[in-house]
Amino acid sequence: MKLLYLSLLGLTSLISCKSNENNKSIHPFDLVKETNSKETKKVINLYELSWIEGMWIDSTSFPNNTVIENWKLKEDTLIGKRGTIKKLDTTYSQTSKIFINNDQPVYLLEAKGSSFVSFKTVEFTKNSITFGNGANLAPSELTYSKKGNDLGLEFTIITQVGERKFEHLFKDQK
């Protein structure tokens, strides 16, 4: 247990130190296209998503893997760092961002290299938010949800045989 804790601490430090957000050459607003839709949507304030903030750990959803998400509000953007640990080794890390554009949250997911894939808000309630981008196959949709004191993340990927859904249940590490 002590070794797992030290690994988590090390991953958190690695993710914090590895921050690439200042090195990204594309401004997030350049990635989101406005639509000419006449549909009226509820204006959503970024603070309505404050339940996403914090350090979240899932060590039960996938065997032999621990997934960490650490979300912090910095100015007008929620910045998320994600890492996966397998057998005390960091196997994956990624940055995500949520910001408001045209009164709606936009989710940016770091892709290969230094680019981001954008996802628009599909559905919003006080306890969940779903982002979608049908042109992106993995993932095509992400849903964050407040589940009591836990944070749920469900994501859908599109494969040759159809859609596959995966789910994380993160525990708060306060």
Secondary structure as UniProt FT lines:
FT   HELIX           2..17
FT   HELIX           21..23
FT   HELIX           28..31
FT   HELIX           46..52
FT   STRAND          54..58
FT   TURN            63..64
FT   STRAND          65..74
FT   TURN            75..76
FT   STRAND          77..86
FT   TURN            87..88
FT   STRAND          89..101
FT   TURN            102..103
FT   STRAND          104..110
FT   TURN            113..114
FT   STRAND          116..125
FT   TURN            126..127
FT   STRAND          128..132
FT   TURN            134..135
FT   STRAND          141..147
FT   TURN            148..149
FT   STRAND          150..159
FT   TURN            160..161
FT   STRAND          162..172
//
